[in-house]
Amino acid sequence: MLNYVKKSAVFLVTVFIALFSVYFFNEKVDNKVLRQDLNTKTEKKEQQSLIKDNAKEQVKDTHIKPPDSVKAVYLSQCGATSSKIRQRIFELVNDTEINSVVIDIKDYTGTISFPTELSGSKGKGCKVKDMKELIDKFHEREVYVIGRITVFQDPLYAKAHPELAVQSKSKNAPWSDYKGLHFIDVGAKPFWRYIVKIAHEAHQKYGFDELNFDYIRYPSDGPMKDARYDHSDYTNRAEELEKFFRYLSYNVKVPDRQGHIPVISADLFGMVTTNYDDLTIGQVLERALPYFDFIAPMVYPSHYPKGFLGLNNPNKHVYKVINYSMQKAVERTISETTPIFSFKYKKIEQKDKAQNSKPLYKKPSYDKNKLRPWLQDFDYGGDYGAKEVRAQIKAVYDAGLNSWMLWDPANIYTKEALTSSNE
């Protein structure tokens, strides 16, 4: 009997040790997954809070759906305060194929364009006091209204919250680019929540149909060796930025009282269409695709370097630059596999496990018209008239896409490049 008890005790101890070892091993191995789950739970609580807040809104639903083919022009904050520029945009809408407009919600100064209690109202940038009425006028003309939010370039927020900004190693103060502008660290979560609040107010209170996020990147134009990041891992930029994309999608795409879910889009550097690295700013096409309804590569020919496609001056070959770039983007968008890792993609187990073989991931084949590029209608690096602008539009169509947006910071567009509204 005594031997039986001893054997039973030894057996139980052995089982306990085995179970503890399994627990400890799994805890260690799955630590990253557990942290991710905790983040998801936190995001879920925030989303539920947003849904409750949205339910309190008594604003009449005036949103319209995206046109099958978006043909847009950009209207800056300052431009939106000018009756002359407004009238010019209204005439484009009435006389040409333009059916959408992109209006600044928050510009490069950090100033929020419409009346608000948020801190961005204290900025010195232009403010559109009658923003709701302006959007109503566009809606009366059946114009789709997109609100552009400049994200991480925000000197106003950096001044109010310097501890969340990218830091200068030499000055122990917020880092500045060559224009003297400050950037918020990509990993600064209080700022994430601030951006979500702006997005929801723009959508619910003012009637913006779509929310477009620009400057969703690490800084690039400045003394980069002097930059320090206290809230993110700069050596792992693409992953840090994808965390923000995931948060943004999960917390902005929340139904309002009428059940309308905001459409969201992302502005990316034009060369994300052809490059597989992060361009030193964290942007990779495949890591943005899962989180946004539309992706807007800024394929301005003037922003391409000498030697791209063997061209001495890309400005002289606008059709070739844009057609090639967007064809490559289409191929990557519709592909069911990619060499690019994303939180949303699954690794494919390859039979040929050669030592130098690169990993491959399974991804959804997205609709190619998820791509909606920004095109150049401003003179920089060359003269952009009707011929150059129309060539860019044709390049988009020839790549199999149906939508585009024209950018000119002065809001002066080449009417001759656009087809008549009667055609």
Secondary structure, DSSP 4 states (H G I P E B T S, - for coil): -HHHHHHHHHHHHHHHHHHHHHHHHHHHHTHHHHHHHHHHHHHHHHHHHHHHHHHH--------PPPSS-EEEEE-HHHHT-HHHHHHHHHHHHHBS--EEEEEEE-TT--BSS--SSGGGG-SS---TTHHHHHHHHHHTT-EEEEEEE-SB-HHHHHH-GGGBPEETTTTEE-B-TTS-BBB-TT-HHHHHHHHHHHHHHHHTS--SEEEEE--S---SS-GGGEE-SSS-GGGHHHHHHHHHHHHHHHHS---TT-PPPEEEEEEEGGGGT-SS-TTTT--HHHHTTT-SEEEEE--GGGSPTTGGG-S-GGG-HHHHHHHHHHHHHHHHH-SEESS--TT-EEE--S---TTPPPEEE-----GGGB--EEE-S-SSS---HHHHHHHHHHHHHTT---EEEE-TT----GGGS-BTT-
